[in-house]
Amino acid sequence: MKKFRFVILGAGNIAEKFANAVSLINDCEVAAIGSRSAERAEAFAKKFNIEASFGNYEEMLDSIRPDAAYIATTHNTHVKLIKLCIGKNIPVICEKTMCMNAKEAEEVCSLAKEKNTFLMEAMWSRFLPAVRKAKEWISDGKIGKPVMAQLQIGNRYQFAADNRFFSKELGGGAALDLGVYGYQITTFLVGEEVKDVNCQARYSHTGVDTTDHISMRVDNCLIDITATIETKIDENLIVYGEKGKITLPHSQWADECIFESIDGTKIIFSDNETQNGFVGEIQEVIKCVRDGKKESCVVPHSLTINCSKVLDMITQK
């Protein structure tokens, strides 16, 4: 089978993880790396044995004509780069959070449909074996009807004037960096039809949200999400049901899933095979593009838009 060829836009840490994941997949390669800095792109290419590097994104896309592009730049540049790729009918996987707000999300998803070109937000957690095992157990009725889900995610991010996490212009803040995980993982497990949303947040002097609390309801399951960049908290997701509970420690990169019934039965699922959590989302992109699909059923456009609408309740204040 012909190799599936990616190009990467952006040469930061997250791009390195993506390049490493591609190297673990058969019949797949990174054909080129692009950055605003030609020197940085060249160094990245040398590190990951990538044949071509560019200091200009459009030049790279026109020269390589890849099977798909991965956008790994800061949030504020995503829309412009998505439009650049989609305008050339190049399928896109864009790092989360895909857009700064719901208006942008609706705009690029509409453009992708208009251009009949694949577009997906890179929500890798939905493809992790441990997260999928939790979904399987819930779907099989192992905990009975879900009653409530509680997710905590966060750490203390050191403030600095040049730290993007504290820059409103660059899409900083807890919601776009961490809250997106909370929404997209909990809804993956208990259902996508969200209602009764309420959000509260603390804000820094730079205007970004630093600690967020989101409460919402799916059917009759109450969801509670806390995301913070102010302090280190115990990261986990617990879904409580009528017959027991399921716990995902560090749900955003979970390698373990624990079921406990109300009568004391305990089952632990351990994922000892995943070397790089990005592999699953990359395989999804390859399959979707080869099958002629324009969006993923695991991370559909509607999810990205609906999640953005909730995060807007925090970031647009």
Secondary structure, DSSP 8 states (H G I E B T S, - for coil): ---EEEEEE--SHHHHHHHHHHHTSTTEEEEEEE-SSHHHHHHHHHHTT-SEEES-HHHHHHHH--SEEEE-S-GGGHHHHHHHHHHTT--EEEESS--SSHHHHHHHHHHHHHTT--EEEE-GGGG-HHHHHHHHHHHTTTT-SEEEEEEEEE------TT-GGG-TTTT-SHIIIIIHHHHHHHHHHH-S-EEEEEEEEEE-TTS-EEEEEEEEEETTEEEEEEEESSS----EEEEEESSEEEEEETGGG--EEEEEETTS-EEEEE--S-S-TTHHHHHHHHHHHHTT-SS-SSS-HHHHHHHHHHHHHHHT-
